Amino acid sequence: MKIIRVNTPRGLELKGAIWNSDNKDTVVIMITGICSNVFQNDILTATGELLSRNNIAFIAGHAMDSFSCIAYSDFSTGKQKYTGTVFDDFSLCYEDVESYVKYAKELGFKNIILAGHSLGSNKIINYLGYTNDNFVNYFIISSPVDLAYWFNVMPNVKDCLELAQKYSDEGRENDILPYLFGGFSPMSAKTVLSFYNAYNLKNCPVISSEGETESLNNIKINGAFVIGEKDSLTDNDPEGFMKKINSYCKKPENNKIIIIKDASHIFYNKHEEYAQTILECARNYLFAAV
């Protein structure tokens, strides 16, 4: 594994990781979920190591919300600034995904497979639905979320929103809330409001019916949908959840739905099974493309 630095058009440098960068045939780019990075999410390291052993490169795409209180280099100001889940602007997710795709393209990879996990899947749906480029050959969407439903089932969301709005009204939008948003993440008031209002990521509204499905319908390539059999963010129906999401794609019959037995939303203790599934998806695409 090697740490990489990916520049965005707005001047922010994102830090990701790459395995097997010498192989320029195929790369899988995995856009991470919120609060997810290679230092604490075992599915990323397990997948990177397995793909690398099988001569496929892997990039863990840490977007702007992958670290909390980690310093990034902002080339527009020439200074370090603290960003991450604490300070984020979810309206810029498209730019982050695009930056990783263009980074892989500039490295010379022939085949680019764009993957996502959790909120990272919603990000790649947004990118694939609206990009005019044809850089990506195949997608792997795993554990996407219906954001409006997610906000309804996670703890203390209402309290966080009320406090975030209060801070914002008082001119304290950069202050960090005194408790974790949704019970899992430190966030500034501005970030909380940005997350809640991120309509660009409300693209899997199959439970709540709050959002849009145009992004899914606009996707021009085929791919695979992967989900854990015990994913708790699917209203107790992971397979039905994925089938409904897939139904909004242009040619759902050309996509594959894969259920990983006994796996949760984060694939806890199922990292190797998840990595093997990603490898098989990549191999199936490459075999079909020959």
KOLDO-302066 format. One record per atom (N, C-alpha, C): residue in three letters; x, y, z. Coordinates in steps of 0.2 Angstrom, whole numbers, padded with zeros to 4 digits, always signed. Example, Ala and Ser with C-alpha at 12.3 -4.5 7.8 and 13.67 -1.06 7.14 Angstrom:
REM residues 2
ala+0066-0028+0039/ala+0062-0022+0039/ala+0066-0016+0039/ser+0064-0011+0035/ser+0068-0005+0036/ser+0064+0000+0039/
END
This chain:
REM residues 290
met+0004-0006+0000/met+0000+0000+0000/met+0004+0006+0000/lys+0002+0011-0004/lys+0006+0017-0004/lys+0001+0023-0004/ile+0002+0028+0000/ile-0002+0034+0001/ile-0002+0038-0005/ile-0007+0040-0008/ile-0007+0045-0014/ile-0010+0051-0012/arg-0009+0056-0016/arg-0012+0063-0015/arg-0015+0065-0022/val-0022+0067-0021/val-0026+0068-0027/val-0028+0075-0026/asn-0027+0079-0031/asn-0029+0086-0031/asn-0036+0087-0034/thr-0040+0091-0031/thr-0047+0093-0034/thr-0046+0100-0037/pro-0051+0101-0041/pro-0051+0108-0044/pro-0052+0114-0040/arg-0054+0113-0034/arg-0055+0118-0029/arg-0049+0119-0025/gly-0044+0115-0026/gly-0037+0116-0023/gly-0036+0112-0017/leu-0041+0108-0015/leu-0040+0103-0009/leu-0036+0097-0011/glu-0032+0095-0007/glu-0028+0089-0009/glu-0031+0083-0005/leu-0034+0078-0008/leu-0036+0072-0004/leu-0031+0067-0004/lys-0031+0063+0002/lys-0026+0058+0003/lys-0030+0051+0002/gly-0027+0047-0003/gly-0030+0040-0003/gly-0025+0035-0003/ala-0026+0029-0005/ala-0021+0024-0005/ala-0021+0020-0011/ile-0016+0017-0013/ile-0016+0013-0019/ile-0012+0006-0018/trp-0014+0001-0020/trp-0011-0006-0020/trp-0009-0007-0027/asn-0003-0010-0029/asn-0001-0013-0035/asn-0002-0007-0041/ser+0001-0002-0039/ser+0001+0004-0044/ser+0005+0002-0051/asp+0010-0003-0050/asp+0014-0004-0056/asp+0009-0008-0062/asn+0004-0011-0060/asn+0000-0014-0065/asn-0005-0009-0068/lys-0005-0007-0074/lys-0009-0002-0077/lys-0014-0005-0082/asp-0016-0011-0081/asp-0022-0014-0085/asp-0028-0012-0082/thr-0029-0014-0075/thr-0036-0013-0072/thr-0035-0010-0065/val-0039-0006-0063/val-0040-0003-0056/val-0047-0003-0054/val-0048-0005-0048/val-0054-0004-0044/val-0053+0002-0040/ile-0057+0007-0041/ile-0057+0013-0036/ile-0063+0012-0031/met-0062+0012-0025/met-0067+0011-0020/met-0068+0018-0016/ile-0074+0021-0017/ile-0075+0028-0014/ile-0078+0026-0007/thr-0075+0028-0002/thr-0076+0026+0005/thr-0083+0029+0008/gly-0086+0026+0013/gly-0091+0029+0016/gly-0089+0034+0021/ile-0094+0037+0025/ile-0092+0042+0030/ile-0089+0039+0035/cys-0084+0042+0038/cys-0079+0040+0044/cys-0076+0033+0042/ser-0074+0033+0036/ser-0071+0026+0033/ser-0064+0028+0030/asn-0059+0025+0032/asn-0052+0025+0029/asn-0048+0019+0030/val-0043+0018+0027/val-0039+0012+0027/val-0036+0011+0033/phe-0036+0016+0038/phe-0033+0014+0045/phe-0038+0011+0049/gln-0044+0012+0048/gln-0049+0009+0052/gln-0055+0005+0049/asn-0055+0004+0043/asn-0060+0000+0039/asn-0056-0006+0036/asp-0057-0012+0039/asp-0054-0018+0036/asp-0056-0020+0029/ile-0062-0018+0027/ile-0064-0021+0020/ile-0059-0017+0015/leu-0057-0011+0017/leu-0053-0008+0012/leu-0046-0011+0011/thr-0043-0013+0017/thr-0036-0016+0016/thr-0037-0023+0014/ala-0042-0027+0016/ala-0043-0034+0014/ala-0044-0034+0006/thr-0048-0029+0003/thr-0049-0029-0004/thr-0043-0027-0008/gly-0039-0022-0005/gly-0033-0020-0008/gly-0028-0025-0009/glu-0027-0029-0003/glu-0022-0034-0003/glu-0024-0040-0008/leu-0030-0042-0008/leu-0033-0047-0012/leu-0032-0046-0019/leu-0034-0040-0021/leu-0034-0038-0028/leu-0027-0037-0031/ser-0023-0035-0026/ser-0016-0034-0028/ser-0012-0041-0029/arg-0014-0046-0025/arg-0011-0052-0026/arg-0014-0055-0033/asn-0019-0053-0035/asn-0022-0056-0041/asn-0021-0051-0047/asn-0016-0047-0047/asn-0014-0042-0052/asn-0019-0037-0054/ile-0023-0035-0050/ile-0028-0029-0051/ile-0026-0024-0046/ala-0025-0018-0048/ala-0024-0012-0044/ala-0030-0010-0040/phe-0029-0007-0034/phe-0034-0005-0030/phe-0033+0002-0027/ile-0038+0007-0028/ile-0037+0013-0025/ile-0043+0014-0020/ala-0041+0016-0013/ala-0046+0018-0008/ala-0046+0025-0009/gly-0052+0027-0011/gly-0053+0035-0012/gly-0056+0038-0006/his-0052+0041-0002/his-0054+0044+0004/his-0057+0051+0001/ala-0063+0052+0002/ala-0066+0059+0000/ala-0065+0063+0006/met-0068+0069+0005/met-0067+0074+0010/met-0070+0073+0017/asp-0074+0068+0017/asp-0077+0066+0024/asp-0074+0059+0027/ser-0068+0057+0024/ser-0066+0051+0027/ser-0062+0051+0033/phe-0060+0057+0035/phe-0056+0058+0041/phe-0059+0063+0046/ser-0058+0063+0052/ser-0060+0068+0057/ser-0054+0071+0059/cys-0054+0078+0059/cys-0048+0082+0062/cys-0041+0079+0059/ile-0041+0078+0052/ile-0035+0077+0049/ile-0033+0083+0045/ala-0026+0085+0045/ala-0024+0091+0041/ala-0023+0089+0034/tyr-0026+0093+0029/tyr-0025+0092+0022/tyr-0022+0098+0019/ser-0018+0098+0014/ser-0015+0103+0011/ser-0020+0107+0006/asp-0021+0113+0007/asp-0025+0117+0003/asp-0021+0121-0002/phe-0020+0119-0008/phe-0015+0123-0012/phe-0018+0130-0014/ser-0024+0131-0013/ser-0027+0138-0015/ser-0025+0143-0010/thr-0023+0141-0004/thr-0021+0145+0001/thr-0014+0144+0003/gly-0011+0138+0001/gly-0004+0137+0003/gly-0004+0135+0011/lys-0009+0133+0014/lys-0009+0131+0021/lys-0013+0125+0022/gln-0011+0122+0028/gln-0014+0116+0030/gln-0021+0118+0033/lys-0026+0114+0032/lys-0033+0115+0035/lys-0036+0109+0037/tyr-0040+0109+0043/tyr-0043+0103+0045/tyr-0049+0102+0042/thr-0050+0096+0039/thr-0056+0094+0036/thr-0058+0087+0038/gly-0063+0084+0035/gly-0065+0078+0037/gly-0073+0078+0038/thr-0075+0073+0042/thr-0082+0073+0044/thr-0084+0079+0048/val-0079+0081+0052/val-0080+0087+0056/val-0082+0093+0052/phe-0078+0094+0046/phe-0079+0100+0042/phe-0080+0097+0035/asp-0086+0097+0032/asp-0087+0095+0025/asp-0092+0098+0022/asp-0092+0098+0015/asp-0097+0101+0011/asp-0099+0095+0006/phe-0105+0092+0008/phe-0107+0086+0004/phe-0109+0088-0003/ser-0110+0094-0005/ser-0112+0097-0011/ser-0106+0096-0016/leu-0100+0095-0014/leu-0094+0094-0018/leu-0092+0087-0019/cys-0096+0082-0017/cys-0095+0075-0018/cys-0093+0073-0025/tyr-0097+0076-0030/tyr-0096+0074-0037/tyr-0088+0076-0039/glu-0086+0081-0037/glu-0079+0084-0038/glu-0074+0079-0035/asp-0075+0076-0029/asp-0071+0072-0026/asp-0070+0065-0030/val-0076+0062-0032/val-0076+0056-0035/val-0072+0057-0042/glu-0074+0062-0046/glu-0071+0064-0052/glu-0064+0065-0052/ser-0061+0067-0046/ser-0054+0068-0046/ser-0050+0062-0045/tyr-0053+0057-0042/tyr-0050+0050-0041/tyr-0050+0047-0048/val-0056+0047-0052/val-0057+0044-0058/val-0051+0047-0063/lys-0051+0054-0063/lys-0046+0057-0067/lys-0039+0055-0065/tyr-0038+0054-0059/tyr-0031+0053-0057/tyr-0029+0046-0059/ala-0034+0041-0059/ala-0032+0034-0062/ala-0031+0034-0069/lys-0035+0039-0073/lys-0035+0039-0080/lys-0028+0042-0082/glu-0026+0047-0078/glu-0019+0050-0079/glu-0013+0045-0078/leu-0014+0040-0073/leu-0009+0035-0072/leu-0009+0030-0078/gly-0014+0030-0082/gly-0014+0026-0088/gly-0017+0019-0087/phe-0022+0019-0083/phe-0026+0012-0082/phe-0030+0012-0088/lys-0030+0005-0091/lys-0035+0004-0097/lys-0042+0003-0095/asn-0043-0001-0089/asn-0050-0002-0087/asn-0051+0001-0080/ile-0056+0005-0079/ile-0057+0008-0072/ile-0064+0006-0070/ile-0064+0002-0064/ile-0070+0000-0061/ile-0071+0004-0055/leu-0077+0008-0055/leu-0078+0012-0049/leu-0083+0009-0044/ala-0081+0009-0038/ala-0084+0005-0033/ala-0086+0010-0027/gly-0091+0009-0023/gly-0092+0013-0017/gly-0095+0008-0012/his-0094+0010-0006/his-0097+0007+0000/his-0101+0012+0004/ser-0107+0010+0006/ser-0111+0014+0010/ser-0112+0021+0007/leu-0111+0027+0010/leu-0112+0033+0007/leu-0108+0034+0001/gly-0102+0031+0001/gly-0098+0031-0005/gly-0101+0028-0011/ser-0106+0024-0011/ser-0110+0021-0016/ser-0115+0027-0019/asn-0118+0030-0014/asn-0122+0036-0016/asn-0118+0041-0020/lys-0112+0042-0018/lys-0107+0047-0021/lys-0106+0045-0029/ile-0105+0038-0030/ile-0103+0036-0036/ile-0109+0036-0041/ile-0115+0035-0038/ile-0121+0035-0042/ile-0122+0042-0044/asn-0121+0047-0040/asn-0121+0054-0042/asn-0116+0056-0047/tyr-0110+0053-0047/tyr-0105+0054-0052/tyr-0107+0051-0059/leu-0109+0045-0058/leu-0110+0041-0064/leu-0116+0043-0068/gly-0121+0046-0064/gly-0127+0049-0067/gly-0127+0055-0071/tyr-0121+0059-0069/tyr-0121+0065-0072/tyr-0114+0067-0076/thr-0109+0062-0076/thr-0103+0064-0079/thr-0104+0063-0087/asn-0101+0067-0090/asn-0100+0067-0098/asn-0095+0063-0100/asp-0090+0061-0096/asp-0084+0057-0098/asp-0086+0050-0098/asn-0082+0046-0102/asn-0083+0039-0102/asn-0077+0035-0100/phe-0074+0037-0094/phe-0068+0034-0091/phe-0070+0028-0087/val-0076+0027-0085/val-0077+0021-0080/val-0080+0016-0085/asn-0078+0010-0084/asn-0080+0004-0088/asn-0086+0000-0084/tyr-0086+0000-0078/tyr-0090-0005-0074/tyr-0091-0002-0067/phe-0097-0003-0064/phe-0097-0001-0057/phe-0099-0006-0052/ile-0097-0005-0046/ile-0099-0010-0040/ile-0102-0006-0035/ile-0108-0006-0034/ile-0111-0002-0029/ile-0113-0007-0023/ser-0110-0005-0017/ser-0111-0010-0011/ser-0114-0006-0005/ser-0119-0008-0002/ser-0122-0005+0004/ser-0124+0002+0003/pro-0128+0004-0002/pro-0130+0011-0003/pro-0135+0013+0002/val-0136+0019+0004/val-0141+0021+0009/val-0147+0025+0006/asp-0153+0024+0008/asp-0158+0029+0007/asp-0158+0034+0013/leu-0155+0040+0011/leu-0153+0044+0016/leu-0159+0047+0021/ala-0164+0048+0018/ala-0170+0050+0022/ala-0172+0045+0027/tyr-0172+0039+0025/tyr-0173+0033+0029/tyr-0168+0033+0035/trp-0162+0034+0032/trp-0156+0033+0037/trp-0157+0038+0043/phe-0159+0045+0041/phe-0160+0050+0046/phe-0165+0048+0051/asn-0170+0044+0048/asn-0176+0043+0053/asn-0174+0037+0058/val-0169+0033+0056/val-0168+0027+0061/val-0162+0028+0065/met-0157+0033+0063/met-0152+0034+0067/met-0153+0038+0073/pro-0150+0037+0079/pro-0151+0041+0085/pro-0149+0048+0085/asn-0153+0052+0088/asn-0151+0060+0090/asn-0151+0064+0084/val-0153+0062+0078/val-0153+0066+0072/val-0157+0073+0073/lys-0163+0072+0075/lys-0167+0078+0076/lys-0164+0083+0081/asp-0161+0081+0087/asp-0158+0085+0091/asp-0152+0088+0088/cys-0148+0085+0084/cys-0142+0088+0081/cys-0144+0093+0076/leu-0149+0092+0072/leu-0151+0097+0067/leu-0154+0103+0071/glu-0157+0102+0076/glu-0160+0108+0080/glu-0154+0112+0082/leu-0149+0109+0085/leu-0143+0112+0088/leu-0139+0115+0083/ala-0138+0112+0077/ala-0134+0114+0072/ala-0137+0121+0069/gln-0144+0121+0068/gln-0147+0127+0066/gln-0146+0132+0070/lys-0147+0131+0077/lys-0146+0136+0082/lys-0139+0139+0081/tyr-0134+0135+0081/tyr-0127+0137+0080/tyr-0126+0141+0074/ser-0129+0139+0069/ser-0129+0143+0062/ser-0132+0150+0063/asp-0138+0150+0066/asp-0141+0156+0067/asp-0137+0161+0071/glu-0133+0159+0075/glu-0129+0163+0080/glu-0122+0164+0077/gly-0121+0162+0071/gly-0115+0163+0068/gly-0109+0159+0070/arg-0111+0153+0073/arg-0106+0148+0075/arg-0106+0142+0071/glu-0107+0142+0065/glu-0108+0136+0060/glu-0102+0132+0060/asn-0096+0134+0062/asn-0090+0130+0062/asn-0089+0127+0069/asp-0093+0128+0074/asp-0092+0125+0080/asp-0094+0118+0080/ile-0091+0113+0083/ile-0092+0106+0083/ile-0098+0105+0088/leu-0103+0101+0086/leu-0108+0099+0091/leu-0105+0095+0097/pro-0108+0096+0103/pro-0106+0092+0109/pro-0107+0085+0109/tyr-0111+0082+0104/tyr-0112+0075+0104/tyr-0112+0073+0096/leu-0111+0066+0095/leu-0110+0063+0089/leu-0116+0063+0085/phe-0116+0066+0078/phe-0122+0066+0074/phe-0123+0058+0072/gly-0130+0057+0073/gly-0132+0050+0072/gly-0129+0045+0076/gly-0125+0047+0082/gly-0122+0043+0086/gly-0116+0040+0084/phe-0113+0042+0079/phe-0107+0039+0076/phe-0101+0044+0074/ser-0103+0051+0073/ser-0098+0055+0070/ser-0098+0062+0073/pro-0092+0065+0074/pro-0092+0072+0076/pro-0093+0076+0070/met-0097+0081+0071/met-0098+0086+0065/met-0099+0093+0067/ser-0097+0098+0063/ser-0098+0105+0064/ser-0105+0106+0062/ala-0108+0111+0065/ala-0115+0113+0063/ala-0116+0114+0056/lys-0111+0117+0052/lys-0112+0118+0045/lys-0112+0111+0041/thr-0108+0106+0044/thr-0107+0100+0041/thr-0114+0096+0042/val-0117+0096+0048/val-0123+0093+0049/val-0128+0095+0044/leu-0129+0102+0043/leu-0134+0104+0039/leu-0133+0103+0032/ser-0126+0103+0030/ser-0124+0101+0023/ser-0126+0093+0022/phe-0125+0089+0027/phe-0126+0082+0026/phe-0134+0081+0025/tyr-0138+0084+0030/tyr-0145+0083+0030/tyr-0148+0086+0023/asn-0145+0091+0020/asn-0148+0094+0014/asn-0145+0092+0008/ala-0141+0086+0008/ala-0137+0084+0002/ala-0142+0080-0002/tyr-0146+0084-0006/tyr-0151+0081-0011/tyr-0147+0077-0016/asn-0141+0079-0018/asn-0137+0075-0023/asn-0135+0068-0021/leu-0136+0066-0014/leu-0134+0060-0012/leu-0141+0056-0010/lys-0147+0059-0011/lys-0153+0056-0009/lys-0155+0052-0016/asn-0151+0048-0018/asn-0153+0045-0025/asn-0154+0037-0024/cys-0156+0035-0018/cys-0158+0028-0017/cys-0165+0028-0013/pro-0170+0032-0015/pro-0175+0033-0010/pro-0181+0028-0011/val-0179+0022-0010/val-0183+0016-0011/val-0187+0014-0005/ile-0185+0017+0001/ile-0189+0016+0007/ile-0193+0022+0008/ser-0190+0028+0008/ser-0193+0034+0011/ser-0197+0037+0005/ser-0195+0036-0001/ser-0198+0040-0007/ser-0196+0047-0007/glu-0191+0049-0003/glu-0189+0056-0003/glu-0182+0056-0006/gly-0182+0059-0012/gly-0176+0060-0016/gly-0177+0059-0024/glu-0172+0057-0027/glu-0173+0056-0035/glu-0170+0050-0037/thr-0172+0047-0043/thr-0169+0041-0046/thr-0167+0043-0053/glu-0167+0049-0055/glu-0164+0051-0061/glu-0157+0049-0062/ser-0153+0050-0056/ser-0146+0048-0057/ser-0145+0040-0059/leu-0149+0036-0056/leu-0148+0029-0057/leu-0150+0028-0065/asn-0155+0031-0067/asn-0158+0030-0074/asn-0153+0033-0079/asn-0149+0038-0077/asn-0144+0041-0081/asn-0138+0037-0082/ile-0136+0032-0078/ile-0130+0028-0078/ile-0130+0024-0085/lys-0124+0025-0088/lys-0123+0022-0095/lys-0120+0015-0095/ile-0117+0013-0090/ile-0113+0007-0090/ile-0117+0002-0085/asn-0115-0004-0086/asn-0117-0010-0082/asn-0113-0011-0075/gly-0116-0015-0071/gly-0112-0016-0065/gly-0115-0021-0060/ala-0113-0021-0054/ala-0115-0026-0049/ala-0117-0022-0043/phe-0122-0025-0039/phe-0125-0022-0033/phe-0123-0027-0028/val-0120-0025-0022/val-0117-0030-0017/val-0120-0027-0010/ile-0123-0032-0006/ile-0126-0030+0000/ile-0126-0036+0005/gly-0125-0034+0011/gly-0125-0040+0016/gly-0132-0042+0018/glu-0132-0049+0019/glu-0139-0052+0021/glu-0142-0049+0027/lys-0138-0046+0031/lys-0141-0043+0037/lys-0140-0035+0038/asp-0140-0032+0032/asp-0139-0025+0032/asp-0145-0022+0035/ser-0144-0018+0041/ser-0149-0015+0045/ser-0152-0009+0042/leu-0150-0006+0037/leu-0152+0000+0034/leu-0157-0001+0028/thr-0160-0007+0027/thr-0164-0009+0022/thr-0171-0010+0023/asp-0173-0008+0029/asp-0180-0010+0032/asp-0181-0017+0032/asn-0176-0021+0034/asn-0176-0028+0035/asn-0177-0032+0028/asp-0175-0029+0022/asp-0176-0033+0016/asp-0170-0031+0011/pro-0164-0033+0013/pro-0158-0031+0009/pro-0159-0033+0002/glu-0161-0039+0000/glu-0162-0041-0007/glu-0167-0037-0011/gly-0173-0036-0007/gly-0178-0032-0010/gly-0176-0024-0011/phe-0172-0022-0006/phe-0169-0015-0007/phe-0165-0014-0013/met-0160-0019-0014/met-0156-0018-0020/met-0160-0020-0026/lys-0164-0024-0027/lys-0168-0025-0033/lys-0172-0019-0035/lys-0175-0015-0030/lys-0178-0009-0031/lys-0174-0004-0034/ile-0168-0003-0031/ile-0163+0002-0033/ile-0161+0000-0040/asn-0160-0006-0042/asn-0158-0008-0048/asn-0163-0007-0054/ser-0169-0008-0051/ser-0175-0007-0056/ser-0175+0000-0059/tyr-0172+0005-0056/tyr-0172+0012-0059/tyr-0166+0013-0064/cys-0162+0008-0065/cys-0157+0008-0070/cys-0160+0007-0077/lys-0156+0009-0082/lys-0158+0008-0089/lys-0160+0001-0091/lys-0155-0003-0089/lys-0155-0010-0091/lys-0154-0014-0085/pro-0158-0015-0080/pro-0157-0018-0074/pro-0156-0026-0075/glu-0158-0029-0081/glu-0157-0036-0082/glu-0149-0037-0084/asn-0145-0032-0085/asn-0138-0033-0087/asn-0134-0032-0080/asn-0137-0030-0075/asn-0133-0029-0069/asn-0134-0035-0064/lys-0129-0036-0060/lys-0129-0042-0055/lys-0131-0040-0048/ile-0135-0043-0044/ile-0136-0042-0037/ile-0133-0048-0033/ile-0129-0046-0029/ile-0125-0051-0025/ile-0126-0050-0017/ile-0129-0055-0014/ile-0130-0055-0007/ile-0125-0059-0003/ile-0121-0056+0002/ile-0116-0059+0006/ile-0119-0062+0012/lys-0119-0068+0013/lys-0123-0071+0018/lys-0120-0069+0025/asp-0125-0068+0030/asp-0123-0066+0037/asp-0120-0059+0037/ala-0119-0055+0032/ala-0115-0049+0033/ala-0119-0043+0035/ser-0116-0039+0038/ser-0120-0032+0040/ser-0118-0027+0035/his-0121-0021+0037/his-0120-0015+0033/his-0112-0014+0032/ile-0108-0015+0037/ile-0101-0013+0036/ile-0097-0020+0035/phe-0100-0025+0034/phe-0097-0032+0033/phe-0092-0034+0039/tyr-0095-0033+0045/tyr-0090-0034+0051/tyr-0089-0042+0051/asn-0083-0043+0052/asn-0080-0050+0052/asn-0082-0054+0045/lys-0083-0050+0040/lys-0084-0053+0033/lys-0080-0050+0028/his-0074-0047+0030/his-0070-0043+0026/his-0067-0047+0020/glu-0065-0053+0022/glu-0062-0057+0016/glu-0068-0059+0011/glu-0074-0061+0014/glu-0079-0063+0009/glu-0081-0057+0005/tyr-0081-0051+0008/tyr-0082-0045+0004/tyr-0077-0044-0002/ala-0070-0044+0001/ala-0065-0043-0004/ala-0065-0048-0010/gln-0067-0055-0008/gln-0067-0060-0013/gln-0073-0058-0018/thr-0078-0055-0016/thr-0084-0053-0020/thr-0082-0048-0025/ile-0078-0043-0022/ile-0076-0037-0027/ile-0071-0040-0032/leu-0067-0045-0030/leu-0062-0048-0035/leu-0066-0052-0040/glu-0071-0055-0038/glu-0075-0059-0043/glu-0079-0055-0048/cys-0081-0049-0045/cys-0085-0044-0050/cys-0080-0041-0055/ala-0074-0040-0053/ala-0069-0037-0057/ala-0067-0042-0063/arg-0066-0048-0060/arg-0064-0054-0065/arg-0070-0055-0070/asn-0076-0055-0068/asn-0082-0056-0072/asn-0082-0050-0077/tyr-0081-0044-0075/tyr-0081-0039-0080/tyr-0076-0040-0085/leu-0070-0041-0083/leu-0064-0042-0088/leu-0065-0048-0092/phe-0068-0053-0090/phe-0069-0059-0094/phe-0075-0057-0100/ala-0080-0054-0098/ala-0085-0052-0102/ala-0082-0047-0108/ala-0077-0043-0106/ala-0075-0038-0110/ala-0070-0040-0115/val-0068-0046-0114/val-0063-0049-0119/val-0066-0051-0126/
END
